[in-house]
Amino acid sequence: MAAWVHDEGAALGNRSRQEDDYGVFELPPELEAGDLLLVLADGMGGEQAGARASALAVRSFVQAYGTVSAAAIPQRLEQTLACVNAQMARDVASDPQGLRGMGCTVLAVVVAEEGLYWISVGDSPLWLWQRGRLHRLNQDHAYRSILAYQVNIGEISAAEAARHPDRNALISAVTGAELELVDLARQAYPLEPGDQILLASDGLLTLDEKEIAALLSRIQAEDRPCARLLAAVAEHHHLHQDNVTVLWARSAASSPTLTWGRRLWRRASLLVLVLGVLAAGGVWWWLAPGSAAPTVSTAAKP
């Protein structure tokens, strides 16, 4: 059984809508006993549609993961994502006018004995801190990745890329339509004791990788890095800071310890850090070993 530490960061401010959702699950014996499934989604399509899309994606992912036919983890992740996308299509079709443009990013990670598997659509980053270096593992499905390539081959300057109006636009997302780009790990990425895994919504990209690496390099066994990451984002004082959801895991010889930060948005400059077993305003599912379906705990979103 994994040991859990929960960490929520929130700031008071004028950004009221929440379009991120997440879940952390221990898989039952009939799947991969003791493996961990982490799912994160960042919604789009407006206040109501974005929140609806991310909640639907997380809920559908955990429900489908236990029912798809594939035995191998990569194929299971791939089939599960297809189920989520089909459910998104049905939801949009139920109200095509009101839910036009609804969709979300999806990042799902399985931490297994042999290593790390993931599947992702969109721009929610997955990083690995290993041997003193920070590596981004999944692809960035935002237009900035194309701009970065154009900078590398000399087509445009770094300054032009930085001020491009569409640099943060998604080039792939889960909308119910055909998935343009999917990043799937076909083989397990091996983990070593002390490795740190970081999943986040793109609001964390207020910090550059040097800032994130510097923070992770200072993490001690008793530290809770999500709160520190959220505090570092708040210190930038961005007027239109996007929501931030962070999930963090550190590998160890025994069960991994998980910590997550939940929902950061800016109002003025006041940062409030709250610790709790269940992040207030969030949704958390737990699959206890031997259970066939998730137990759902909810709290009202602001």
C-alpha positions as a Markdown table, in Angstrom:
| # | Residue | x | y | z |
|---|---|---|---|---|
| 1 | Met | 0.0 | 0.0 | 0.0 |
| 2 | Ala | 1.4 | 3.4 | -1.0 |
| 3 | Ala | 2.0 | 6.1 | 1.6 |
| 4 | Trp | 0.3 | 9.3 | 0.7 |
| 5 | Val | 1.0 | 13.0 | 1.5 |
| 6 | His | -1.4 | 15.6 | 0.1 |
| 7 | Asp | -0.5 | 19.2 | -0.5 |
| 8 | Glu | -2.7 | 21.9 | -1.9 |
| 9 | Gly | -1.6 | 25.4 | -2.9 |
| 10 | Ala | -4.1 | 28.1 | -3.6 |
| 11 | Ala | -3.9 | 31.9 | -4.0 |
| 12 | Leu | -6.7 | 34.4 | -3.7 |
| 13 | Gly | -7.4 | 36.5 | -6.7 |
| 14 | Asn | -9.5 | 37.5 | -9.6 |
| 15 | Arg | -9.1 | 34.2 | -11.6 |
| 16 | Ser | -12.3 | 32.4 | -10.5 |
| 17 | Arg | -12.6 | 29.6 | -13.1 |
| 18 | Gln | -11.1 | 26.2 | -12.6 |
| 19 | Glu | -10.5 | 24.0 | -15.7 |
| 20 | Asp | -8.0 | 21.5 | -14.3 |
| 21 | Asp | -8.9 | 18.1 | -12.9 |
| 22 | Tyr | -6.8 | 15.1 | -11.7 |
| 23 | Gly | -6.8 | 11.7 | -10.0 |
| 24 | Val | -4.4 | 9.4 | -8.3 |
| 25 | Phe | -5.2 | 5.7 | -8.1 |
| 26 | Glu | -3.6 | 2.5 | -6.8 |
| 27 | Leu | -4.6 | -0.3 | -9.3 |
| 28 | Pro | -6.4 | -3.4 | -8.1 |
| 29 | Pro | -4.8 | -6.9 | -8.3 |
| 30 | Glu | -6.8 | -7.9 | -11.4 |
| 31 | Leu | -4.9 | -5.2 | -13.3 |
| 32 | Glu | -1.4 | -4.4 | -12.1 |
| 33 | Ala | -1.5 | -4.8 | -8.3 |
| 34 | Gly | 0.5 | -2.0 | -6.6 |
| 35 | Asp | 1.0 | 0.0 | -9.7 |
| 36 | Leu | -0.1 | 3.7 | -9.6 |
| 37 | Leu | -2.2 | 5.5 | -12.2 |
| 38 | Leu | -2.0 | 9.3 | -12.3 |
| 39 | Val | -4.3 | 11.3 | -14.6 |
| 40 | Leu | -4.3 | 15.0 | -15.2 |
| 41 | Ala | -6.5 | 17.0 | -17.6 |
| 42 | Asp | -6.6 | 20.7 | -18.4 |
| 43 | Gly | -9.9 | 21.8 | -20.0 |
| 44 | Met | -10.7 | 24.3 | -22.7 |
| 45 | Gly | -13.8 | 25.8 | -24.2 |
| 46 | Gly | -14.8 | 28.4 | -21.6 |
| 47 | Glu | -15.6 | 28.3 | -17.9 |
| 48 | Gln | -18.3 | 25.6 | -17.9 |
| 49 | Ala | -17.2 | 23.6 | -20.9 |
| 50 | Gly | -13.5 | 23.5 | -19.8 |
| 51 | Ala | -14.3 | 22.2 | -16.3 |
| 52 | Arg | -16.8 | 19.7 | -17.7 |
| 53 | Ala | -14.3 | 18.4 | -20.2 |
| 54 | Ser | -11.5 | 17.9 | -17.7 |
| 55 | Ala | -13.7 | 16.2 | -15.1 |
| 56 | Leu | -15.2 | 14.0 | -17.8 |
| 57 | Ala | -11.7 | 13.0 | -19.1 |
| 58 | Val | -10.4 | 12.0 | -15.6 |
| 59 | Arg | -13.6 | 10.1 | -14.7 |
| 60 | Ser | -13.8 | 8.3 | -18.0 |
| 61 | Phe | -10.1 | 7.4 | -18.0 |
| 62 | Val | -10.2 | 5.6 | -14.7 |
| 63 | Gln | -13.5 | 3.9 | -15.5 |
| 64 | Ala | -12.3 | 2.7 | -18.9 |
| 65 | Tyr | -8.8 | 1.6 | -17.8 |
| 66 | Gly | -10.2 | -1.3 | -15.8 |
| 67 | Thr | -12.5 | -2.5 | -18.7 |
| 68 | Val | -10.5 | -2.4 | -21.9 |
| 69 | Ser | -9.4 | -5.7 | -23.4 |
| 70 | Ala | -5.6 | -5.0 | -23.7 |
| 71 | Ala | -3.3 | -6.7 | -21.2 |
| 72 | Ala | -0.1 | -4.8 | -21.8 |
| 73 | Ile | 0.0 | -1.3 | -20.2 |
| 74 | Pro | 0.8 | 0.7 | -23.4 |
| 75 | Gln | -2.1 | -0.8 | -25.3 |
| 76 | Arg | -4.3 | -0.4 | -22.3 |
| 77 | Leu | -3.5 | 3.3 | -22.1 |
| 78 | Glu | -4.1 | 3.6 | -25.9 |
| 79 | Gln | -7.5 | 1.9 | -25.8 |
| 80 | Thr | -8.5 | 3.9 | -22.7 |
| 81 | Leu | -7.7 | 7.2 | -24.4 |
| 82 | Ala | -9.8 | 6.2 | -27.3 |
| 83 | Cys | -12.7 | 5.5 | -24.9 |
| 84 | Val | -12.3 | 8.9 | -23.3 |
| 85 | Asn | -12.3 | 10.6 | -26.7 |
| 86 | Ala | -15.4 | 8.7 | -27.8 |
| 87 | Gln | -17.1 | 9.8 | -24.5 |
| 88 | Met | -16.1 | 13.4 | -25.2 |
| 89 | Ala | -17.7 | 13.2 | -28.7 |
| 90 | Arg | -21.0 | 11.9 | -27.2 |
| 91 | Asp | -21.0 | 14.7 | -24.6 |
| 92 | Val | -20.4 | 17.4 | -27.1 |
| 93 | Ala | -23.1 | 15.9 | -29.4 |
| 94 | Ser | -25.6 | 16.2 | -26.5 |
| 95 | Asp | -25.4 | 20.0 | -26.7 |
| 96 | Pro | -23.5 | 21.0 | -29.8 |
| 97 | Gln | -24.3 | 24.7 | -29.4 |
| 98 | Gly | -23.5 | 25.1 | -25.7 |
| 99 | Leu | -20.4 | 22.8 | -25.7 |
| 100 | Arg | -18.9 | 23.9 | -29.0 |
| 101 | Gly | -15.1 | 24.0 | -28.6 |
| 102 | Met | -15.1 | 21.8 | -25.5 |
| 103 | Gly | -12.0 | 19.6 | -25.0 |
| 104 | Cys | -9.0 | 19.1 | -22.8 |
| 105 | Thr | -5.4 | 17.9 | -22.6 |
| 106 | Val | -4.9 | 14.5 | -21.1 |
| 107 | Leu | -1.8 | 13.2 | -19.4 |
| 108 | Ala | -1.9 | 9.7 | -17.9 |
| 109 | Val | 1.0 | 7.9 | -16.2 |
| 110 | Val | 1.4 | 4.4 | -14.9 |
| 111 | Val | 4.2 | 3.9 | -12.4 |
| 112 | Ala | 4.9 | 0.1 | -12.6 |
| 113 | Glu | 7.6 | -2.1 | -11.2 |
| 114 | Glu | 9.5 | -2.1 | -14.4 |
| 115 | Gly | 9.3 | 1.7 | -14.9 |
| 116 | Leu | 7.2 | 4.5 | -16.2 |
| 117 | Tyr | 4.6 | 4.5 | -18.9 |
| 118 | Trp | 2.6 | 7.4 | -20.2 |
| 119 | Ile | 0.2 | 8.7 | -22.8 |
| 120 | Ser | -0.5 | 12.3 | -23.5 |
| 121 | Val | -2.4 | 14.7 | -25.8 |
| 122 | Gly | -1.9 | 18.4 | -25.5 |
| 123 | Asp | 0.6 | 20.5 | -23.6 |
| 124 | Ser | 0.5 | 19.2 | -20.0 |
| 125 | Pro | 4.2 | 18.4 | -19.3 |
| 126 | Leu | 5.7 | 15.3 | -17.8 |
| 127 | Trp | 9.2 | 15.7 | -16.3 |
| 128 | Leu | 11.7 | 13.3 | -14.8 |
| 129 | Trp | 14.3 | 14.4 | -12.3 |
| 130 | Gln | 17.1 | 11.8 | -12.5 |
| 131 | Arg | 20.7 | 12.0 | -11.5 |
| 132 | Gly | 20.6 | 15.7 | -11.1 |
| 133 | Arg | 19.0 | 16.5 | -14.4 |
| 134 | Leu | 15.5 | 17.4 | -15.5 |
| 135 | His | 14.1 | 15.7 | -18.6 |
| 136 | Arg | 10.8 | 16.4 | -20.3 |
| 137 | Leu | 9.5 | 12.9 | -21.3 |
| 138 | Asn | 6.4 | 13.7 | -23.3 |
| 139 | Gln | 5.8 | 15.7 | -26.4 |
| 140 | Asp | 4.5 | 19.3 | -26.3 |
| 141 | His | 1.5 | 19.5 | -28.5 |
| 142 | Ala | 1.4 | 23.3 | -28.5 |
| 143 | Tyr | 2.4 | 25.6 | -31.4 |
| 144 | Arg | 5.4 | 26.7 | -29.4 |
| 145 | Ser | 7.0 | 23.3 | -30.2 |
| 146 | Ile | 6.8 | 24.2 | -34.0 |
| 147 | Leu | 8.2 | 27.6 | -33.3 |
| 148 | Ala | 11.1 | 26.1 | -31.4 |
| 149 | Tyr | 11.9 | 23.9 | -34.4 |
| 150 | Gln | 11.7 | 26.9 | -36.7 |
| 151 | Val | 14.2 | 28.7 | -34.4 |
| 152 | Asn | 16.5 | 25.7 | -34.4 |
| 153 | Ile | 16.7 | 25.7 | -38.2 |
| 154 | Gly | 17.0 | 29.4 | -38.5 |
| 155 | Glu | 13.7 | 30.3 | -40.0 |
| 156 | Ile | 12.7 | 32.7 | -37.3 |
| 157 | Ser | 14.4 | 34.3 | -34.3 |
| 158 | Ala | 13.9 | 33.4 | -30.7 |
| 159 | Ala | 12.4 | 36.8 | -30.1 |
| 160 | Glu | 9.9 | 36.3 | -32.8 |
| 161 | Ala | 8.9 | 32.9 | -31.4 |
| 162 | Ala | 8.6 | 34.4 | -27.9 |
| 163 | Arg | 6.1 | 37.0 | -29.0 |
| 164 | His | 4.1 | 34.9 | -31.5 |
| 165 | Pro | 0.4 | 35.3 | -30.7 |
| 166 | Asp | -0.4 | 31.6 | -31.2 |
| 167 | Arg | 2.6 | 30.2 | -29.3 |
| 168 | Asn | 0.4 | 28.6 | -26.7 |
| 169 | Ala | -2.3 | 27.3 | -29.0 |
| 170 | Leu | -2.9 | 23.6 | -28.9 |
| 171 | Ile | -2.2 | 21.6 | -32.0 |
| 172 | Ser | -3.8 | 18.4 | -30.5 |
| 173 | Ala | -6.4 | 18.0 | -27.8 |
| 174 | Val | -9.1 | 15.5 | -26.7 |
| 175 | Thr | -12.2 | 17.0 | -28.3 |
| 176 | Gly | -14.1 | 14.0 | -29.6 |
| 177 | Ala | -12.7 | 14.5 | -33.1 |
| 178 | Glu | -9.9 | 12.5 | -34.5 |
| 179 | Leu | -6.8 | 12.8 | -32.4 |
| 180 | Glu | -4.1 | 14.7 | -34.4 |
| 181 | Leu | -1.2 | 13.8 | -32.2 |
| 182 | Val | -0.8 | 11.2 | -29.4 |
| 183 | Asp | 2.4 | 10.6 | -27.4 |
| 184 | Leu | 2.6 | 7.0 | -26.1 |
| 185 | Ala | 5.5 | 5.3 | -24.4 |
| 186 | Arg | 5.6 | 1.8 | -25.9 |
| 187 | Gln | 8.3 | 0.7 | -23.5 |
| 188 | Ala | 8.7 | 1.4 | -19.8 |
| 189 | Tyr | 11.1 | 4.2 | -18.9 |
| 190 | Pro | 13.3 | 2.7 | -16.2 |
| 191 | Leu | 13.3 | 4.5 | -12.8 |
| 192 | Glu | 16.0 | 4.6 | -10.2 |
| 193 | Pro | 15.7 | 5.1 | -6.4 |
| 194 | Gly | 15.3 | 8.8 | -5.7 |
| 195 | Asp | 13.9 | 9.7 | -9.1 |
| 196 | Gln | 11.2 | 12.4 | -9.0 |
| 197 | Ile | 8.3 | 12.5 | -11.4 |
| 198 | Leu | 6.4 | 15.7 | -12.1 |
| 199 | Leu | 3.1 | 16.1 | -13.9 |
| 200 | Ala | 1.5 | 19.5 | -14.4 |
| 201 | Ser | -1.0 | 21.6 | -16.3 |
| 202 | Asp | 0.6 | 24.2 | -18.5 |
| 203 | Gly | 0.1 | 26.9 | -15.9 |
| 204 | Leu | 3.4 | 25.7 | -14.3 |
| 205 | Leu | 5.2 | 26.8 | -17.4 |
| 206 | Thr | 5.3 | 30.3 | -15.8 |
| 207 | Leu | 8.5 | 28.7 | -14.4 |
| 208 | Asp | 11.2 | 27.7 | -16.8 |
| 209 | Glu | 13.0 | 24.4 | -16.6 |
| 210 | Lys | 16.0 | 25.9 | -14.8 |
| 211 | Glu | 13.7 | 27.2 | -12.0 |
| 212 | Ile | 11.9 | 23.8 | -11.7 |
| 213 | Ala | 15.2 | 21.9 | -11.7 |
| 214 | Ala | 16.7 | 24.2 | -9.0 |
| 215 | Leu | 13.7 | 23.6 | -6.8 |
| 216 | Leu | 13.7 | 19.8 | -7.3 |
| 217 | Ser | 17.4 | 19.7 | -6.6 |
| 218 | Arg | 16.8 | 21.0 | -3.1 |
| 219 | Ile | 14.0 | 18.6 | -2.2 |
| 220 | Gln | 14.7 | 16.5 | 0.9 |
| 221 | Ala | 12.8 | 13.4 | 2.0 |
| 222 | Glu | 10.4 | 15.3 | 4.2 |
| 223 | Asp | 9.7 | 18.1 | 1.8 |
| 224 | Arg | 6.5 | 18.8 | -0.1 |
| 225 | Pro | 7.6 | 20.2 | -3.5 |
| 226 | Cys | 4.2 | 21.0 | -4.8 |
| 227 | Ala | 3.7 | 23.8 | -2.3 |
| 228 | Arg | 7.1 | 25.2 | -3.2 |
| 229 | Leu | 6.4 | 25.1 | -6.9 |
| 230 | Leu | 3.0 | 26.9 | -6.5 |
| 231 | Ala | 4.7 | 29.5 | -4.4 |
| 232 | Ala | 7.4 | 30.0 | -7.0 |
| 233 | Val | 4.7 | 30.5 | -9.7 |
| 234 | Ala | 2.9 | 33.1 | -7.5 |
| 235 | Glu | 6.2 | 35.0 | -7.0 |
| 236 | His | 6.1 | 35.9 | -10.7 |
| 237 | His | 3.0 | 37.9 | -10.1 |
| 238 | His | 1.4 | 37.3 | -13.5 |
| 239 | Leu | -1.8 | 39.2 | -13.8 |
| 240 | His | -3.5 | 36.5 | -15.8 |
| 241 | Gln | -1.8 | 33.4 | -14.2 |
| 242 | Asp | -3.4 | 30.2 | -15.5 |
| 243 | Asn | -4.6 | 27.5 | -13.1 |
| 244 | Val | -1.8 | 25.2 | -12.0 |
| 245 | Thr | -2.2 | 21.5 | -11.0 |
| 246 | Val | 0.9 | 19.6 | -10.0 |
| 247 | Leu | 1.3 | 15.9 | -9.2 |
| 248 | Trp | 4.6 | 14.7 | -7.9 |
| 249 | Ala | 6.1 | 11.3 | -7.1 |
| 250 | Arg | 9.5 | 10.1 | -5.8 |
| 251 | Ser | 10.6 | 6.6 | -6.4 |
| 252 | Ala | 12.1 | 4.7 | -3.5 |
| 253 | Ala | 13.0 | 1.1 | -2.6 |
| 254 | Ser | 9.6 | 0.8 | -0.9 |
| 255 | Ser | 6.3 | 2.2 | -1.8 |
| 256 | Pro | 6.4 | 5.6 | -3.6 |
| 257 | Thr | 5.3 | 8.7 | -1.8 |
| 258 | Leu | 2.9 | 11.0 | -3.7 |
| 259 | Thr | 2.3 | 14.6 | -3.2 |
| 260 | Trp | 0.2 | 16.9 | -5.3 |
| 261 | Gly | -0.5 | 20.6 | -5.5 |
| 262 | Arg | -3.9 | 21.7 | -6.6 |
| 263 | Arg | -5.3 | 24.8 | -8.2 |
| 264 | Leu | -3.3 | 27.9 | -8.1 |
| 265 | Trp | -4.7 | 31.2 | -9.4 |
| 266 | Arg | -3.7 | 34.8 | -8.7 |
| 267 | Arg | -5.7 | 37.5 | -6.9 |
| 268 | Ala | -3.5 | 40.3 | -5.7 |
| 269 | Ser | -0.4 | 38.8 | -4.2 |
| 270 | Leu | -1.7 | 36.7 | -1.3 |
| 271 | Leu | -0.6 | 33.1 | -1.4 |
| 272 | Val | -2.4 | 30.6 | 0.9 |
| 273 | Leu | -1.1 | 27.0 | 1.3 |
| 274 | Val | -3.5 | 24.4 | 2.6 |
| 275 | Leu | -2.7 | 20.9 | 3.7 |
| 276 | Gly | -5.3 | 18.2 | 3.6 |
| 277 | Val | -6.1 | 14.6 | 2.9 |
| 278 | Leu | -8.5 | 15.6 | 0.2 |
| 279 | Ala | -7.9 | 18.8 | -1.7 |
| 280 | Ala | -10.8 | 21.1 | -1.1 |
| 281 | Gly | -12.7 | 21.9 | -4.3 |
| 282 | Gly | -11.2 | 18.9 | -6.1 |
| 283 | Val | -12.2 | 15.4 | -7.1 |
| 284 | Trp | -10.3 | 12.4 | -6.0 |
| 285 | Trp | -10.8 | 8.7 | -6.8 |
| 286 | Trp | -9.2 | 5.8 | -5.0 |
| 287 | Leu | -9.1 | 2.3 | -6.3 |
| 288 | Ala | -8.5 | 0.1 | -3.3 |
| 289 | Pro | -6.8 | -3.3 | -4.0 |
| 290 | Gly | -9.5 | -5.8 | -5.0 |
| 291 | Ser | -12.1 | -3.2 | -5.9 |
| 292 | Ala | -13.7 | -3.3 | -9.4 |
| 293 | Ala | -14.8 | 0.3 | -9.6 |
| 294 | Pro | -13.7 | 3.6 | -8.1 |
| 295 | Thr | -15.0 | 5.1 | -4.9 |
| 296 | Val | -15.7 | 8.8 | -5.6 |
| 297 | Ser | -15.1 | 11.6 | -3.2 |
| 298 | Thr | -16.1 | 15.1 | -4.2 |
| 299 | Ala | -16.1 | 18.6 | -3.0 |
| 300 | Ala | -17.8 | 21.6 | -4.6 |
| 301 | Lys | -15.7 | 23.6 | -7.0 |
| 302 | Pro | -15.6 | 27.3 | -6.8 |
